[in-house]
């Protein structure tokens, strides 16, 4: 991987099985494959762990150890959102269709945004309210 590129993203879920189902569909669409995390790794980390990998890095998911007070709030300090690259505009539209199919919360439908010329994205949340963007940006 290139120096400075993202190696992995580690997420925590309030409803582990619901989030696994969500990320199986979304990350699967993005080209990530779910792999088995060895039982010995899960025991040493003292948590269940699921991981998806691709040539672009990995995403891991573990169950929360505390009951959440509220959904993730992107306006609070910490993570605002994460963004994945799309191959082209139609890729954004196809994910939008999948999101509608699985009943995901769509924050902003596919549209051009004024950040950069040709910037086309869809914004949605995961089951815990983490804001995610899927963007095509011709450079």
FIKOLZA-1660 file (N, C-alpha, C; in steps of 0.1 Angstrom, whole numbers, plus 5000, padded with zeros to 4 digits):
% residues 139
   i   px   py   pz ch aa at
   1 5008 4988 5000  A  X  N
   1 5000 5000 5000  A  X CA
   1 5009 5013 5000  A  X  C
   2 5003 5023 4995  A  X  N
   2 5011 5036 4994  A  X CA
   2 5012 5042 5008  A  X  C
   3 5024 5048 5010  A  X  N
   3 5027 5055 5023  A  X CA
   3 5016 5065 5025  A  X  C
   4 5010 5065 5037  A  X  N
   4 5000 5074 5041  A  X CA
   4 4986 5070 5037  A  X  C
   5 4984 5059 5030  A  X  N
   5 4971 5055 5027  A  X CA
   5 4965 5048 5039  A  X  C
   6 4952 5047 5039  A  X  N
   6 4944 5041 5050  A  X CA
   6 4946 5026 5050  A  X  C
   7 4951 5021 5061  A  X  N
   7 4953 5006 5063  A  X CA
   7 4940 4999 5066  A  X  C
   8 4933 5004 5077  A  X  N
   8 4920 4998 5080  A  X CA
   8 4912 5008 5088  A  X  C
   9 4899 5005 5088  A  X  N
   9 4889 5013 5096  A  X CA
   9 4883 5003 5106  A  X  C
  10 4883 5006 5119  A  X  N
  10 4878 4998 5129  A  X CA
  10 4865 5004 5134  A  X  C
  11 4854 4997 5133  A  X  N
  11 4841 5002 5137  A  X CA
  11 4835 4994 5149  A  X  C
  12 4827 5000 5156  A  X  N
  12 4820 4993 5167  A  X CA
  12 4805 4995 5165  A  X  C
  13 4797 4984 5168  A  X  N
  13 4783 4984 5164  A  X CA
  13 4774 4981 5177  A  X  C
  14 4763 4988 5178  A  X  N
  14 4754 4986 5189  A  X CA
  14 4746 4973 5187  A  X  C
  15 4743 4969 5174  A  X  N
  15 4736 4957 5171  A  X CA
  15 4745 4950 5161  A  X  C
  16 4753 4941 5166  A  X  N
  16 4764 4935 5158  A  X CA
  16 4758 4928 5145  A  X  C
  17 4748 4920 5147  A  X  N
  17 4743 4912 5135  A  X CA
  17 4736 4922 5125  A  X  C
  18 4729 4932 5130  A  X  N
  18 4723 4942 5120  A  X CA
  18 4734 4949 5112  A  X  C
  19 4745 4953 5119  A  X  N
  19 4755 4960 5112  A  X CA
  19 4763 4950 5103  A  X  C
  20 4765 4938 5106  A  X  N
  20 4771 4928 5097  A  X CA
  20 4763 4927 5084  A  X  C
  21 4750 4926 5085  A  X  N
  21 4741 4925 5074  A  X CA
  21 4743 4937 5065  A  X  C
  22 4743 4949 5071  A  X  N
  22 4744 4962 5064  A  X CA
  22 4757 4962 5057  A  X  C
  23 4768 4960 5064  A  X  N
  23 4782 4961 5058  A  X CA
  23 4785 4950 5048  A  X  C
  24 4779 4938 5050  A  X  N
  24 4780 4928 5040  A  X CA
  24 4775 4933 5026  A  X  C
  25 4764 4940 5026  A  X  N
  25 4758 4945 5013  A  X CA
  25 4766 4957 5008  A  X  C
  26 4768 4967 5017  A  X  N
  26 4775 4979 5012  A  X CA
  26 4789 4976 5008  A  X  C
  27 4797 4970 5017  A  X  N
  27 4811 4967 5014  A  X CA
  27 4813 4957 5003  A  X  C
  28 4804 4948 5002  A  X  N
  28 4804 4938 4991  A  X CA
  28 4802 4945 4978  A  X  C
  29 4793 4955 4977  A  X  N
  29 4791 4963 4965  A  X CA
  29 4804 4971 4962  A  X  C
  30 4811 4975 4972  A  X  N
  30 4824 4983 4970  A  X CA
  30 4836 4974 4967  A  X  C
  31 4834 4961 4967  A  X  N
  31 4845 4952 4963  A  X CA
  31 4853 4946 4975  A  X  C
  32 4847 4948 4987  A  X  N
  32 4854 4941 4999  A  X CA
  32 4848 4927 5000  A  X  C
  33 4856 4918 5005  A  X  N
  33 4852 4905 5008  A  X CA
  33 4853 4902 5023  A  X  C
  34 4843 4896 5029  A  X  N
  34 4844 4893 5043  A  X CA
  34 4853 4881 5045  A  X  C
  35 4862 4882 5054  A  X  N
  35 4871 4871 5057  A  X CA
  35 4869 4866 5071  A  X  C
  36 4873 4854 5074  A  X  N
  36 4872 4849 5088  A  X CA
  36 4883 4854 5097  A  X  C
  37 4880 4859 5108  A  X  N
  37 4890 4863 5118  A  X CA
  37 4892 4851 5127  A  X  C
  38 4905 4847 5128  A  X  N
  38 4907 4835 5136  A  X CA
  38 4902 4836 5151  A  X  C
  39 4897 4825 5156  A  X  N
  39 4891 4825 5169  A  X CA
  39 4902 4829 5179  A  X  C
  40 4914 4825 5177  A  X  N
  40 4925 4829 5186  A  X CA
  40 4927 4844 5187  A  X  C
  41 4925 4851 5176  A  X  N
  41 4926 4866 5175  A  X CA
  41 4914 4872 5183  A  X  C
  42 4902 4866 5181  A  X  N
  42 4891 4872 5188  A  X CA
  42 4892 4869 5204  A  X  C
  43 4898 4858 5207  A  X  N
  43 4900 4855 5222  A  X CA
  43 4910 4865 5227  A  X  C
  44 4921 4867 5220  A  X  N
  44 4931 4876 5226  A  X CA
  44 4927 4890 5226  A  X  C
  45 4917 4894 5218  A  X  N
  45 4912 4908 5218  A  X CA
  45 4900 4909 5227  A  X  C
  46 4895 4897 5232  A  X  N
  46 4883 4896 5241  A  X CA
  46 4871 4902 5235  A  X  C
  47 4869 4900 5222  A  X  N
  47 4857 4905 5215  A  X CA
  47 4855 4897 5202  A  X  C
  48 4842 4896 5198  A  X  N
  48 4839 4891 5185  A  X CA
  48 4844 4901 5174  A  X  C
  49 4848 4896 5163  A  X  N
  49 4854 4905 5153  A  X CA
  49 4851 4900 5139  A  X  C
  50 4846 4909 5130  A  X  N
  50 4844 4905 5116  A  X CA
  50 4852 4915 5108  A  X  C
  51 4857 4910 5097  A  X  N
  51 4866 4919 5089  A  X CA
  51 4863 4917 5074  A  X  C
  52 4863 4928 5066  A  X  N
  52 4862 4928 5052  A  X CA
  52 4875 4934 5046  A  X  C
  53 4880 4928 5036  A  X  N
  53 4892 4933 5030  A  X CA
  53 4891 4935 5015  A  X  C
  54 4899 4944 5010  A  X  N
  54 4900 4946 4995  A  X CA
  54 4915 4951 4993  A  X  C
  55 4919 4953 4980  A  X  N
  55 4932 4959 4977  A  X CA
  55 4933 4973 4983  A  X  C
  56 4922 4979 4987  A  X  N
  56 4923 4993 4992  A  X CA
  56 4924 4993 5007  A  X  C
  57 4924 4982 5014  A  X  N
  57 4925 4982 5029  A  X CA
  57 4914 4972 5035  A  X  C
  58 4911 4975 5047  A  X  N
  58 4902 4966 5055  A  X CA
  58 4893 4974 5063  A  X  C
  59 4881 4968 5066  A  X  N
  59 4872 4974 5076  A  X CA
  59 4869 4963 5086  A  X  C
  60 4870 4966 5099  A  X  N
  60 4867 4956 5109  A  X CA
  60 4855 4961 5117  A  X  C
  61 4847 4952 5123  A  X  N
  61 4836 4955 5131  A  X CA
  61 4835 4946 5143  A  X  C
  62 4833 4953 5154  A  X  N
  62 4831 4945 5167  A  X CA
  62 4819 4950 5174  A  X  C
  63 4813 4942 5183  A  X  N
  63 4802 4947 5191  A  X CA
  63 4806 4957 5201  A  X  C
  64 4797 4967 5204  A  X  N
  64 4799 4977 5214  A  X CA
  64 4799 4970 5228  A  X  C
  65 4807 4975 5237  A  X  N
  65 4808 4969 5251  A  X CA
  65 4799 4978 5260  A  X  C
  66 4793 4988 5255  A  X  N
  66 4784 4996 5263  A  X CA
  66 4772 4999 5255  A  X  C
  67 4761 5002 5261  A  X  N
  67 4748 5006 5255  A  X CA
  67 4750 5020 5250  A  X  C
  68 4747 5023 5237  A  X  N
  68 4748 5037 5233  A  X CA
  68 4738 5046 5238  A  X  C
  69 4741 5058 5241  A  X  N
  69 4732 5068 5246  A  X CA
  69 4723 5073 5234  A  X  C
  70 4730 5074 5223  A  X  N
  70 4723 5080 5211  A  X CA
  70 4731 5075 5199  A  X  C
  71 4725 5077 5187  A  X  N
  71 4732 5074 5174  A  X CA
  71 4744 5083 5173  A  X  C
  72 4753 5079 5165  A  X  N
  72 4765 5087 5162  A  X CA
  72 4761 5101 5157  A  X  C
  73 4767 5111 5162  A  X  N
  73 4764 5125 5157  A  X CA
  73 4776 5131 5150  A  X  C
  74 4775 5133 5137  A  X  N
  74 4786 5138 5130  A  X CA
  74 4789 5152 5133  A  X  C
  75 4781 5159 5140  A  X  N
  75 4784 5173 5144  A  X CA
  75 4791 5174 5158  A  X  C
  76 4793 5163 5165  A  X  N
  76 4800 5162 5177  A  X CA
  76 4815 5161 5174  A  X  C
  77 4824 5164 5183  A  X  N
  77 4838 5161 5181  A  X CA
  77 4840 5146 5177  A  X  C
  78 4850 5144 5169  A  X  N
  78 4853 5131 5164  A  X CA
  78 4851 5129 5150  A  X  C
  79 4847 5117 5146  A  X  N
  79 4844 5114 5132  A  X CA
  79 4832 5122 5126  A  X  C
  80 4834 5129 5115  A  X  N
  80 4823 5135 5108  A  X CA
  80 4817 5125 5098  A  X  C
  81 4825 5120 5089  A  X  N
  81 4820 5110 5080  A  X CA
  81 4832 5103 5073  A  X  C
  82 4829 5092 5067  A  X  N
  82 4840 5085 5059  A  X CA
  82 4835 5085 5045  A  X  C
  83 4844 5085 5035  A  X  N
  83 4840 5086 5021  A  X CA
  83 4848 5075 5013  A  X  C
  84 4841 5068 5004  A  X  N
  84 4847 5058 4996  A  X CA
  84 4846 5064 4981  A  X  C
  85 4856 5060 4973  A  X  N
  85 4856 5064 4959  A  X CA
  85 4847 5055 4951  A  X  C
  86 4840 5061 4941  A  X  N
  86 4832 5054 4931  A  X CA
  86 4840 5054 4918  A  X  C
  87 4837 5044 4910  A  X  N
  87 4843 5043 4897  A  X CA
  87 4839 5054 4887  A  X  C
  88 4826 5057 4888  A  X  N
  88 4820 5067 4879  A  X CA
  88 4806 5071 4885  A  X  C
  89 4799 5080 4878  A  X  N
  89 4786 5085 4883  A  X CA
  89 4776 5074 4884  A  X  C
  90 4776 5065 4875  A  X  N
  90 4766 5054 4875  A  X CA
  90 4769 5045 4887  A  X  C
  91 4781 5044 4891  A  X  N
  91 4784 5036 4903  A  X CA
  91 4777 5042 4915  A  X  C
  92 4777 5055 4916  A  X  N
  92 4770 5062 4927  A  X CA
  92 4755 5059 4927  A  X  C
  93 4750 5060 4915  A  X  N
  93 4735 5057 4913  A  X CA
  93 4732 5043 4917  A  X  C
  94 4741 5033 4913  A  X  N
  94 4738 5019 4916  A  X CA
  94 4739 5017 4931  A  X  C
  95 4748 5023 4938  A  X  N
  95 4748 5021 4953  A  X CA
  95 4736 5027 4959  A  X  C
  96 4731 5039 4954  A  X  N
  96 4719 5045 4959  A  X CA
  96 4707 5035 4957  A  X  C
  97 4706 5028 4946  A  X  N
  97 4696 5018 4944  A  X CA
  97 4697 5007 4955  A  X  C
  98 4709 5003 4957  A  X  N
  98 4711 4992 4967  A  X CA
  98 4707 4997 4981  A  X  C
  99 4711 5010 4984  A  X  N
  99 4707 5015 4997  A  X CA
  99 4692 5016 4999  A  X  C
 100 4685 5020 4989  A  X  N
 100 4670 5020 4989  A  X CA
 100 4665 5006 4991  A  X  C
 101 4671 4997 4984  A  X  N
 101 4666 4983 4985  A  X CA
 101 4668 4977 4999  A  X  C
 102 4679 4981 5006  A  X  N
 102 4681 4975 5020  A  X CA
 102 4675 4984 5031  A  X  C
 103 4669 4995 5027  A  X  N
 103 4662 5004 5037  A  X CA
 103 4672 5012 5045  A  X  C
 104 4684 5015 5039  A  X  N
 104 4693 5024 5046  A  X CA
 104 4688 5038 5047  A  X  C
 105 4693 5045 5057  A  X  N
 105 4689 5060 5058  A  X CA
 105 4698 5068 5048  A  X  C
 106 4691 5073 5038  A  X  N
 106 4698 5082 5028  A  X CA
 106 4697 5096 5033  A  X  C
 107 4708 5103 5035  A  X  N
 107 4708 5116 5040  A  X CA
 107 4707 5126 5028  A  X  C
 108 4714 5124 5017  A  X  N
 108 4714 5132 5005  A  X CA
 108 4715 5123 4993  A  X  C
 109 4705 5123 4984  A  X  N
 109 4706 5114 4972  A  X CA
 109 4717 5119 4963  A  X  C
 110 4720 5110 4953  A  X  N
 110 4730 5114 4944  A  X CA
 110 4728 5128 4937  A  X  C
 111 4738 5135 4937  A  X  N
 111 4738 5149 4932  A  X CA
 111 4752 5154 4930  A  X  C
 112 4753 5165 4922  A  X  N
 112 4766 5172 4921  A  X CA
 112 4767 5181 4933  A  X  C
 113 4778 5181 4939  A  X  N
 113 4781 5190 4950  A  X CA
 113 4792 5200 4946  A  X  C
 114 4792 5212 4951  A  X  N
 114 4801 5223 4947  A  X CA
 114 4815 5222 4952  A  X  C
 115 4820 5211 4958  A  X  N
 115 4833 5210 4964  A  X CA
 115 4844 5211 4954  A  X  C
 116 4842 5204 4942  A  X  N
 116 4851 5203 4931  A  X CA
 116 4843 5201 4919  A  X  C
 117 4848 5205 4907  A  X  N
 117 4841 5203 4894  A  X CA
 117 4838 5188 4892  A  X  C
 118 4825 5185 4889  A  X  N
 118 4821 5171 4887  A  X CA
 118 4819 5162 4899  A  X  C
 119 4820 5168 4911  A  X  N
 119 4819 5160 4923  A  X CA
 119 4805 5155 4925  A  X  C
 120 4803 5142 4924  A  X  N
 120 4790 5136 4924  A  X CA
 120 4789 5125 4935  A  X  C
 121 4780 5126 4945  A  X  N
 121 4780 5118 4956  A  X CA
 121 4766 5115 4962  A  X  C
 122 4766 5104 4970  A  X  N
 122 4754 5101 4978  A  X CA
 122 4759 5100 4992  A  X  C
 123 4751 5105 5001  A  X  N
 123 4754 5104 5016  A  X CA
 123 4743 5096 5023  A  X  C
 124 4748 5087 5032  A  X  N
 124 4739 5078 5039  A  X CA
 124 4745 5075 5053  A  X  C
 125 4737 5068 5061  A  X  N
 125 4743 5064 5074  A  X CA
 125 4743 5049 5076  A  X  C
 126 4752 5044 5084  A  X  N
 126 4751 5030 5088  A  X CA
 126 4741 5028 5099  A  X  C
 127 4738 5016 5104  A  X  N
 127 4727 5015 5114  A  X CA
 127 4730 5022 5127  A  X  C
 128 4742 5026 5130  A  X  N
 128 4745 5034 5142  A  X CA
 128 4746 5049 5140  A  X  C
 129 4743 5053 5128  A  X  N
 129 4743 5067 5124  A  X CA
 129 4756 5073 5119  A  X  C
 130 4766 5064 5116  A  X  N
 130 4778 5069 5111  A  X CA
 130 4776 5074 5096  A  X  C
 131 4779 5086 5093  A  X  N
 131 4777 5092 5080  A  X CA
 131 4787 5086 5070  A  X  C
 132 4783 5081 5059  A  X  N
 132 4791 5076 5049  A  X CA
 132 4788 5083 5035  A  X  C
 133 4798 5085 5028  A  X  N
 133 4797 5091 5014  A  X CA
 133 4803 5082 5004  A  X  C
 134 4797 5081 4992  A  X  N
 134 4802 5074 4981  A  X CA
 134 4803 5084 4970  A  X  C
 135 4815 5087 4965  A  X  N
 135 4817 5098 4956  A  X CA
 135 4825 5095 4944  A  X  C
 136 4821 5101 4933  A  X  N
 136 4829 5101 4920  A  X CA
 136 4833 5115 4919  A  X  C
 137 4846 5116 4917  A  X  N
 137 4853 5129 4916  A  X CA
 137 4863 5128 4904  A  X  C
 138 4859 5133 4892  A  X  N
 138 4869 5132 4881  A  X CA
 138 4880 5141 4883  A  X  C
 139 4892 5136 4883  A  X  N
 139 4904 5145 4886  A  X CA
 139 4913 5144 4874  A  X  C
% end
